[in-house]
Amino acid sequence: MTGWTWEYDGYEPADERLRESLCALGNGYVATRGALPECAADGVHYPGTYVAGCYNRLTSDVAGRRVENEDMVNLPDWLPLRFRPTGPQRPTGADWLTPDTAEVLDHRMVLHLDSGLLERLTRYGLGDGRALRVRQLRIVHMADPHLAALRTEFTAEGHTGELEVEATLDGGVTNAGVARYRDLDGRHLTHVVTGTAAPDTVWLRCRTRTSDIRIGMAARLTAFAPVSDRHEPPRAVQRLTLPLTAGRTVTVDKTVALHTSRDPAISDPLRAAVDRVGAAPGFDELLESHLRAWDQLWRRAELDVPEEAGRILRLHLFHVLQTLSPHTADLDVGVPARGLNGEAYRGHVFWDELFVLPYLNLHFPEVSRALLRYRHRRLDQACSAARALGRRGALYPWQSGSDGREETQALHLNPRSGRWLPDHSRLQRHVGSAVAYNVWQYCEASGDAEFRHTKGAEMLLQIARFWADSAIYDDRLGRHRIRGVMGPDEYHDAYPDRPEPGLDDNTYTNVTAAWVLARTLELLRTLPEPRRIELVERTGLDHAELQQWEDVSRTLHVPFHEGVISQFDGYGDLAELDWDGYRKHYGDIRRLDRILEAEGDTVNRYRASKQADVLMLGYLFSPAELRSLFDRLGYRLNEETWQRTVDHYLCRTSHGSTLSGLVHGWILARARRAEAWAYCQEALRGDIADLQGGTTGEGIHLGAMAGTLDLVQRGLTGLETRDGALWLDPVPLPELSSYGFVLRFHGHWGVRLRLERGQLEVTVPSSDRAPIDLRLPGRSVRLQPGETCWLPTEPGRGPVGPR
């Protein structure tokens, strides 16, 4: 494995789902899992193709209840291409060749990260010293997001004869990629019709059952042999017979176009797909423009990290770019938590953008803006959700899909016990604070005053209004409280002695709510007067409400116990868990909640967290900003209290989320550097080693992947974008003390940062832009375009340069 390839040698059925997820190809509009084209969906393989934002809603009977779910739809499968020798050359008892039915002499998958190309090499043994060598090159086109192509090269070894090849567009697919969802209806496609557009081209059209999204797909088969077609609804089939000569390679190219009725600037998706595939050039020319597009992406997202960490980070960046590319900027979509690589979480949008947008802001701000517009378009729906609770403002859903309503299921399955249980995770109302945080961070990084003053201000205002209206004054405490919520921990959804769900005064929720209120007040004070008048008129904002915000932002309750910050009010009364005993008995206890439920117990009784909750505050805010927030709330947060808090939760967290290692590594890089790398490694290896036990095969964890990139970009450099300047406070880890990257800041393209041997080198590219102000603790420098400076990372020394 090199720094620019990701390779798998040998055929391992048990690893196939994992490889399919990690070898998926996409372009921000569509992605296809890295399944073998000759293999149908079964217990080993799961081909899947997903278009961003393509959802459908179905109702299923589960545990005696009618359950409604909206899913990202598995679209017609464009990949199928199977083959078999004909006549006496066919192996005894074998039909179509697959790794599960025929002898595999060699097998190798190579994902070329620099070019977005998946290469597959397999040698099938045919008996009597004969073999068939199959090489395939696959692209999901990065320049034209509606095109994909598959080149297959066949080489006979030790024999001559004929090879029958069948290529298909398959509309008979379902959503069946996640075992625990299989009791739910997964038949999303209907009205499947196929036809022929030209002697070498077939088409398929269908629509989703309830959202009525029309889908058009067309495939062109190119080979030095006549192509025949036939239609076996729901499949369009093309066949040809290739003459094989020992040692000579014959090639078949399959080019596919895909459109849906959600696409801009089209009338009929089928007509658009047929026209596009008809006009598409051959594979070599397609590959050339595809490589050029990827080269441009890598220049904008340049990342130079040495050794194994660099290889993994490059894979993570590859998948971020495939899910959220510049093509995404033209779409009305959010951040799917599992990318476009699989069906876990039903393709829903959670708070994971909190871990994704900070990276995108400094490389692809136009994509960040589009993802925030997804939230703005659903602001009215969020306001309706708040009204349904009897509150003002906007309540964004924990899980979002097509139209912004709450998509969190009412039940979830514990696969360990087999029981369907109530799902209260919609009480994670802190997702609104994540939206507000991303709006603020985007505007600070991009300098986009227009968005800040319009859509951004509207979202912040309504989110702040919801928090202020949710806060209830407690005369006994002399403080405001927010009751009946869940925090990021996700394990705790109720008090053990209460029948109703929800917790009171989750610290993360309260502190981020205070931050939203404070930032919104600041924004309203700095809005241009005409815009402020418009906003006040449209929203009915008055002085009394602003005064309430000011009051709530200073008096929200933060509970403490035993000298540490409590995760929520009453946390200190919970029992301690026998962590050593559970680890000894079960080994992997990442999903401790499922283990305890299967035992007839509940994690609600214990001081046990799935992932960072209180410690998320140290991820979102610099030490200085976090102290300032606590000061505003009337609490003193000194270094000793924070260290005790870190210690307390560090040994009481099971890390049942891929985000947990990321957050802990980020925090420990500043709190206890010697321990940080182990958690950083956990974050880096989460998907490639499938640390969550089978979940990566259902889709990558996009937030964790983007978060590891941001760990290098902002976490270890201490990089902040605020007040029009770049603030830096590096904390180089011994294991990652030398690296570099480029970023985009306030219109400067290609600002280059490099940390090496105790110095931070910053280069601003030549342009007609204004200079950049760099701030380090106790030091500052103004860097003109075209200049480079060196900033020693040790405190107390001034900058060297610029030159």
N, C-alpha and C positions, 0 to 999 in steps of 0.2 A: 504494500500500500504506500503510495506516494502522497505528497501534500495536496495533490489535485485529483486524486482518484480514491474511490471507496470500493473495495473489492471483496467478493465472496467466492471462495473456491470450494468445489464439491457440492453435491446436491443433498440437502438436509431437509426432509419434509417438515420436521418440527420447527424449523427456522424460517419457513417460507413466508409466513404472514409478516414477520418482522422485516424480512428483506424487501417484501413488496412495499411496505410503508416507507422504508428508508431509501428505496430506489425509485420512488414515485417521481414523475416528471410533471412540471406545470409551468404556467406563465402568468399567473395572477388572475386569469379568466377561467381556465380549466386545468385540471390535473388528472393524471391517470396513474394508478398504482403500478408498481413494477412487476406485475404478474407475467408469467410465461404465456405467450400468445396461443400455444397449443393446448393449454389447460383450462378447463371450465371451472366455475365456482364449485367447490366441494369442501370437505373437511380440512384440506391442505391449502388450497389456493383460493384467492378471492380477488379477481379482477374488479376494478371499480373506476368509474370516471365521474367527476364531480365538477359542476360549473358553479362558480361563486354566486351565492345568493339565490340559487334555484331550490326552493323549498316546496313541500307539499304536506298537507295536514290530513291525518286519518284518525279514525276512532276505533279502538279495540276493546274487546271484553277481557279484563284482567282481574283475577281474584274476586269475581262477582261484581265488578264495577266497570262502568264505561269510562275508558281513559282516552283522552285526546292528546296526540303528539304531532308536532310538526318536525319533519326531517329534511335534511339536505339530501336531495334525490340522487340515487345511483342511476346515472343516465345509460342509454343504450351502449353496449360494449363494442367499441370499434376495433379492439385488438385482435380478435380471433383469427388465427392463421395456423391451420394444422396440415399435416403432411404424412404420407406413407408411401413406401415403395410399392409398385404394382407387380402383378404376376409372380413368378418364382423368386423374385428378389425379396418378397415380403417375409419377415421372420415368422417362424411357426407360432401360431396362436396370437400374433400381434395384429392390431388394427392400426389406428392412427398412433403415431409415435408420441409418447409423453415420458417424462422421467419416472412416472409411476407405473408404466406398463411395459417399458422396454429397457434394455440394458444400457446404462449410462457409463461410458468409458471415461469421459472428462466433462466437467461442467464448471463454468466460471461466469460470474456477473461482475461487470466493471462499470461503475457510475463515474463518468468524467465530469467533475464539478466545474471545470473551467469552461466547458462547452455545452453543458446541459444535455449530455448525450449518454444514453444507456446502451452499453455494449454487452451482448450475451454470446457465449461460445459454448457449444455442447457437441460432444461426439457420441452418437448412438451406435451401439454394437448391433450388427445385423446377423451375426453368426458366420462361421466358416471364414474368419479373418476379414470380413467385410464391415464397413462402417460408413456412417453418414455424418459429415461435419456440418453443423449449422451455426452460422454467425449472423447475428441480428444487430442492427443499429436503429435506435428509436429516438425520436425527438418530439416534444410538444413545443411548437414553434414559438420562440420568444419575440420575434419581430411581428408576425401575424398571429394574434392570439386565437384565431379560429381554425388554425391548421395543425395537423399532427401527421407524422409519417413514420413508416416502419420499412426498413430495408432488410431483406432476408437473403442470405447467400448460402447455397447448398453445394457441398463438394462431396462427391462419391470417392470412397477410398477402397481400392481392391475389387471394384466391380463396375459394370456398366448396366444401364437399365432405364427405367422410367420412374418418375416420382409424381404422385398425384398431390396437388396442393388445393386446399379449400380455404378461402377467405370469406369472412362473414361480418355483417353488422347485426348484432343481436339485441332485439328489443324485448326479449323475454326475461330481463334481469329484474331482481328485487333488491330491496335493502335487507341484507342478511349477514352483514359483516361483523356484528357484535352478538355474541351468544346470548347475553342476558336480555336482548331486545327481541328474541325470536318468537316470543309469545305475542308480540305485537304485529299488527298488519304492516307488511313491508311492500305491498304491491302498489307502487306509486304511479306506474305508467299505464296508459290505456290508449285505445284507438291506434294501435300500431299498424301501419300500412307500409309496404315496401314496393319498389319499382325500379325500372331501368332508365337511366338518363342518356347513356351512350354505350357503344359496344364494350367499353372497358369500365363503365361507371354504373354503380347501383346507388339507390337512396333508401332512406328510412325516415318516416315521420311518425310522431306520436305526441301525446300530451300528458300532463300530470292530471291526476284524477279530480282533485278539488281546486287547486290553485290555477288550473287551466293554462299552464305554461306550455306553449307549443315548441316542439323540438324538431329540428331538421338536421339530418346527417347524410353525407354523401361520401362514397369511397371510390377511388380510382385505382385499378390494379394494372401494373405495368410489368411486362415480361416479354421475353422473346419466344412467345408461344401464344396461340389463340386462347382467349378467355371466354368462357360460357357463363351464363348466370341462370339462376332459378330462384323462385321465391317460396319460402317455407315459413309463412307467418308464424311467429313474429321475427323471422330472420330473412335477411337478403344475402344470398349465397353466390359467390363467384368461384369457379373451378377452372383449373388448367392442368395439363400434364407436361412435365419437363423432361427432356431427354438428359440422362446422366452419363457422363464419360469419366472414367477414373482419373482423378487429379485435376479435373476441369470444373471451375466454379460457374454456376448459373444463379442469376439474381432475379428476385421478385420484389417490386416496390409497391407498397400500399400507402396511398395518400388520402387523408380524411379531412373533411371540413365539417364544422359543427356550429350551428346557430340556435338561439332560442328567441322567443318572442320578447324577452326582457332586453335584448340587445338594442342599442340606439342605431338609428339611421338605416333600418331595414323595414320591409313590409311583410314578406313571407319568409319565415326561417328556412323552409325547405328550398325555396327558390334561391335564397342567399347562399345556402350550403352548396347546391348544385353548381351555381355560377362560380363560386369561389374555388371549388376543387377543379372545375374545368379550366380555370385560368391559372391554377397553381403550376409553377415550373417543376422540373424533375427533381429527384432527391438531392443530387449534388448541388444544384443551385439553391434549393431550400436550405440545405445544411450551411451553405456559405452565409446567407443572410441571418440565419439563426446564430451562427458563431459570432457574427459582427454585433448582434444585439447583446449577447452575453458578455462580450468583451467590454461594451460600454457600461453595462451594469457593474462589472467587477471594478472598473476604474472609479466609479462613483462610490463603491463600497470597499475600497482597498483595505485589506487587513493583513498585517504581517506579524504573526505570532509563531515562535519557533516550536519545533518538535511535536509531540503527540497532541498537546493542547491546541496548537495551531491547526492540525488536521481536523480535529473535531469541530472547532469553531468555524472552519470553512464549510464543513457539512451543514452546520446549523445555519450559517448565513445563506447557503444555497437554498435551503428549504424555506427560509423567510422570504427570499426573493421570488421563489416559485409561487408562494401563496399571496404575497403582497408586492407585486411588481408595479412599475409605472402604468401598466394596463389597468390596474385596480383603480387608478384615479378617475377613470371614466365610468365606474360602476357604483351602484347604490348597494354597498355591502359593508359589513363590519369585519371584525377579526375572528375567524372561526378558531376556537380554542385548540382543535386538533388538525389545523391546516385543512388542505383539500386532499388529505392522504388517506382518509378512512371515515367511518361512520360513528365513531364514539362521540358521545355528547350530542349526537344527532346533528352535528354540524353547527351547533348553536354558538352564539356570541356571548361570552361571559365578561368578566372583568380583566381577562388576559391582556387586553389592549394596554393595561397599566404597565405591563412588562415589555410590550412590543413598540408602542409609539415613541418612547424616549430614544430608542435606537433609530427609528425611521426619521424622526424629527431632524436629525443631523446628517441625513443622507438623501432621503426622498420626502421632503416636506410636503410635496404635492399629494403623496399617498396618505400621509398623516391627515392632511386637510380633508381628503375624501372620506376617510374613516370617521372623522369627527362630524362630517356632514351627514353620514349615516345616522348618527345619534341625534343631530339636530332635526332631521326629517321626522324623527319619531318623538320629538319633544311633546307634541300635542297628545300622543298616546301616553306618554309618561305623566302628563298633567291629569289625564283621565284616570290613570291608576291611582294617583294621589287623591283625587276627589272621591274615588270609590272607598277610600279609607277615612273620608271625612277631613282631609287635609288639603292645604294649599300647596302650590308649587308642583314639582315634578318628581315622580318616583320611577326611576328607570328599573327595568326588570332584571332579575338575576340572570335569566337566560332569555336571549332575544333571537328572533329569526327574521321573518319576512317583513312584518308590519310593526314590530315593536311592542306587541302585547307580551305578557309574561308567559314564557314557554316552559318554565320549570314543571316537571311532571308532578302529579299528586302522589305517586307511589314510586318506589324504587326497589329493585330486587337485590337481596343479599345472596350472592351465589353460594356462600358458605353454608347458610341455613336453608336456602330455598324459599325463604319467606319474602312476600311483598310487604313493604313497610311504608308508613307515611313519610313523605319527603317535605321537610320544612325549609329547605334551603332558599326558598324565595324570600325568607326573612333577612337575607344578606343585603340589606338596603344600602350598604356602603358602596355598592356599585355606582351610585350617583356621585359619590366623592371621587371615584376613579375617573369618571367622565370629566368632572370639573378639573381634576389634577392634570389630565391629558390636554384639555383646552389650554390651561395656563402654561404648561411646559411647551406645547407646540408654539404658542405665540411668542414666548421668550426666546426659543431657539431660532425661529424663522423671522421674527420681526414683523409678522403679518398683522399690522394694526387694523386693517379692514376687517379681518375675521374676529379679532379681539373685540372690536367695537360693535359688531353686528351679531352674528350667530353665536360667537363665544359668549358675549355678554348676556344674551338671552338664555343660554343654557345655565350659566353660572347663577343668574338671578333666580331662576325657577328651582334649581337644586338647593340654593341657600334658603329660599322661601320654605321648601319642604322641611329642611332641618330645623329651622326656627319654629315652624308650626308643630313639629314632632316633639319638641322639648317641653317638658312639664316642670313647673317650678315646685320644688319640695321645700316647704317652710322649715322642716326639721333640719335639713342640710344647709338651707340657704343657698341652694344651687339648682340648676336645671338638670333634668334627667331625660334620657331617651330609653324607653322601655320596649320589650317585646321584639328584640332583633337577634340576629346571629352575626358573629364575627367571621373573619377569614379562616379561623381554625377549622370550621365545618363539622368537627366532632360534636361540639356542644350545641344542641338546639333547644334545650329546655332545662329547667331545674328538676332534680330527681324527685322532689316532693310536690311538684305542681303538675296538674293534668294538662294545662295549656302550654303550647310551645312558646319559645322566645326567652331571651335573657335581657337583663337590665344593665344599662351603662357599660356596654362593651367599650373598652378604652379606645381601641382603634377607631370604632365608629364615632365616638364622641370627639376625639381629638381631630380627626379628619373633617368632621362636621364643623368644628370651630375654625379650622383652616379655611374651609370653603366660605364660611360667613365673613371671615376677615379679608380674604382675597376679593370677594365680591364687593364689599364695602370700599376697598381700595380702588377697584376697577371703576365703580360708579363715580368716585371722586375725580377720577382722571379722564372720564369720557368727555369728548368734545360736547359743549353745551347743547347744540342742536340735536345731537344723537341722544343725549341724556334725557332731553325733554320728550323725544319720541318714545323712548323706552318706558319712561314714567307714565306717559299717556296710554300706551298700549297695555301695560300690566297693572295699572292702578296702584303703583307703588307710592307710598306716602311717608312723611317724616316719622310718624309713630312706628311704622313697620321697620324702618331703618334703625330706629332707636332700639327696638326689640332685638334686631340682629346683633347690634353692638353689645347688648346686655347678655344675650345667650352665648355669644362668642367668647365671653369672659367668665362665664359662670357654669359651663357644662361640667358635670361631675366626673372626676377620674378617681376610681377606687384604688386603694393600696392595701397590702397585707404583708406582714412580716418584713417591712422595709423595702418591698418591691412593688412595682406597678401591677395591679391585678388585671387579669384578662377581662373580667367583668365583675360586677357587684356580686359578692357571695362566693367567688372563686376560692377564696382562702378557707371556706368551710368544707370544701370537698375532700374526699379521702385520697390518700396516696396509693398509687398502684404498685404492685410488686413487679417492677420492670424486669428485673433479673429472672424472676420465675417465669414470666410470660415469654421472654426471649429463649430461655432454656427449653420450654415446652413446645413453642411454636416455631422458633427460628426467626423467620421473617414476620415482624409484627407491624409492618407499615400500615396495613388496614386493620388496626386494632379495634375500630368500631365494629367491623364485621365479626371479628373473633369474639368479642364480648357479647354481641347480640346473639350469636349462635350458642353461647353458653347460657343464655337467658338473663344476661346482665346488660348494663348500658354504660357507655363511656361517659354519660352525663354525671355519673357518680364520682368521677375521678379527676385529678389534676393531670390530664393527659390531652395533648394537642396533636392534631394531624399535621399541622404545618404552622409556620410563623403567624402570629396574631398581633400581640403587643409589639413584637420585634419588627413587624412590618413598618412601624413608624421610623425605625432606624434605616430602613431601606428607602423610604420615600423622601425623608428629610435629612439634610446635613446635621451634624451635631449642633451647630450654632442655631439653625432654624428650629430644631426640635426643642432646644432650651427656651428659645423665644416663644414658641407656642405654649409651653408649660407656664412660662412667666405670665403670658397673657391670661391664662386660665387661673392664675393665682397659686401655682404650685412651683416648688423649687426642684428642678431636675439637675442634680449634680452628677459628676462622673461616677461616684461611688454607687449611687442609686441605680444608674443605668447598668453598671457592671453587675450588680447583684441581680437585676432583672434579667440580663442576658444569661447569667449562670442558672437562674431558676428555671427558665423555659428551655434552655438548651438540653437539660437532662430529663425533660418531661415531654419531649416531642418525638413522635414515631416516624415523621417524614413520609407520611402517606401521600404526598404530592410531590411532583417533580419540581415545583416551585420552592419547596422548603429548603433544599440544599443550597439553591441559589441565594435566597434571602439570608440564610445563616452565614454563608461564605462571604457575602457582601459586608455584613455587620462585623464579623470576626476579623476581616481584613483591617479594621480600625480598632477593634476591641482587644483581640488576642491573635495577633498575626500568625503565630506558630500553629494555631489550630485551624486557620481559615482554609488552607489548601485542601484538606480532606473533604470539606463541604463543597468547595468549588469543583472538585473531582466528581462528587455525587451529581452535581448539576450538569457537568459536561457529559457524564456517562449515562445519564438517566434513560435516554432513548436507545443509544447504540447498544447498551448492555441490557435493555429492557428491565430496569431495576424494579419497576412497579409490577412485574410478574404477568406478562402477556398483554399489557395495555398498548404497547407501541404498535403491535400488529393491527390495532383498531384505528390507528392514526397517530401521528407525531404529537408532541406537546409543544406547540408553537411558542407559548409564553416563556417556557423554560429555555427553549433554543434562543429566542431573541434576548432573553435576560442574560444569558452567558455572554453574548456579544456586548451588551450594555455594561456588564461587569468589567470588561476590559476598557470599554469606551468611557464610562463615567465613574464606575465604582472604584477602580484602582487608581484612576487619575484624580479623583475628587472633582471631576468636571461638573460645573453648574453653568447654566445660561440664565443670567438675571441682570437686570439694570443695564442691558445693552452690552455686557461684557462677558468674557469667558473667565470663569473662576476655576482655579486649579489648586488641588491640595493632594499631591500624589502619595500613595502608600504602596510602594512596590513590594510584592511578595517575593521571597527568595526563589520560588519555583516559577515566577513569571515576572522577572525583573527587566526584561528587554522585549519591547514590542513597539509596533507603530500602526497608525491608521490615518485615514483622511476623513474629513467631515465638511459639511456645508453649514455656514453660519451667517445669517443676516445678508444673504446674497453673495457671499464669498464661496466659490466652488473650489474644492480641493485644498482646504486648510490642512496642513500635514502636522501631526504630532508624533514624536518618537521619544520613548523613554529608554535610556540606556546608560549604564554605569553612573547612576546617581544624577543624571541630567535629563531634563525634559527639553527636547528640541522642538520648536514651533516655527513653521514656515507658512507665510501667507502668500498665495499666488498673485502674480501681477494682475492688476485690474484697475478700473477707475473708481473702485468702491472706497468708502471711508476706512480709516485705519481701525484695527481691532485692539481693544483694551484687554490686556491679560492681567489677572489678579491672582497672586499667591499670598499665603499668610505673611503679612508684613511687607509685601513687595508688590510692585505693579510696573508694567511696561506697556507702552503704546507701540504697536507694530504696524508699520506701513505696508501696503501691498508690495510684494516683491522682496520683502525682508525676511530674515531668519534670526531667531534669538535662541539662546541656551539659558535655561532656568535651572539652577541647582535645586534638587529636591530637599536638601537639608535646610531646615529653618534658619533664619537669621542671616542669610547671605543674599546679596542683591543679584539681579540678573546679569548674565554675561551676554554681551551683544546689545542691540541688534547689529546685523551687518547688512 
